[in-house]
């Protein structure tokens, strides 16, 4: 069924006429012309092998592979008043029911101060890559490991011992534990680039510096619409851009990640809110002539109850990537990304072992703008890890993107 859906999406994209989508009928009222802005994007990607043979290296919490996806999105902004607007994006993946990927109120309290307040389902505060709203902003087809790869950690289930945790290495696409929710489900990424946060965010932009601060539900790895554990996430980001060709960023986030359903297992130990996900990120973007180079690193730690001892496990993860794009000719570019995701070690009966299987990925690709609003991509990806049922996968992928 999926190839048929993918072919249907490609036909829709090929028949689209995005250049005329911006033409407004003469009958539109001035209010609509002046206060309402609408844009949209459609993309379809296909890889050479299916998710099972791939080993779920590109699996996401949408239960699909990020290199075998059909995505349609509609973005809108309504200016309610000179300094008040409502912004939103409605998205469907694999033709499932559309969801509000983003929906928030933006208020600028003071006309003379570059300060915005966002409330609702707001843009991500943490990291650089999640702020690339459109598929066309990603020069390749795959997503960075830090923002997509599913670890073996669960927010609603716990291993009874360190050995049970280590045995689940490389099974984040579908993992189960003996404590809490025992059903097999997907694990958590370090940060989820496919879902936005819900809460309140403040943005201040004096000259070359932009500062964000937010109080939201869930964590960067598990954004939620509503509170499930009595805690909230605090996050902040600072970007310094002294020149259009340079941007330096740093991010920090901390929040309680365990679900309330696990509270009965913690009787006599620390409270549910004491078990947190803490993350720090640093990123750099440089552009010169035909080159664009981006680098990003994330240091992350989850605190997990050690039920066998009544103590705490500190599960560290470190992700780093470097990405480059070079424009070969007008409308044609080449891109590459190298990255690695590593994990801290645990003391087990078999000695010191990583709590999950370290992963490395390299991806090469080309992009061709066949039309002002149509982009074709092709890429080759190599994945390797030290654990799991499948230790490696090489795959090719193609993607078509159009927007208006």
ABEGO torsion letter per residue (X at the ends): XAAAAAAAAAAAAAABBAAAAABBBAABBAAAAAABBBBBBBBBBBBABBAAAAGGAABBAAGBBAABBBBBBBBBBBBABAABBBBBBBBBBGGBBBBBABBBBBBBABAABBBBBBBEBBBBABEAAAABABAAABABABBBAAAABBBABBAABBBABAAAAAAABGAAABBBBABEBABBBBBBBABBAABBBBEBBBBBBBEABBBBBBBBBEBAABBBABBAAGBBBBBBBBBBBABAABBBBBBBBBBBABBAAAAAAABGBBBAAABBBBBBBBBBBBBBEABBBBBBBBBBBBBBBBAAAGBBBBBBBBBBBBBBBBBABBGBBBBBBBBBBBBBBBBBAAEBBBABBBBBBBBBBBBBBABAABBBBBBBBBBBBABEABABBBBBBBBBBBBX
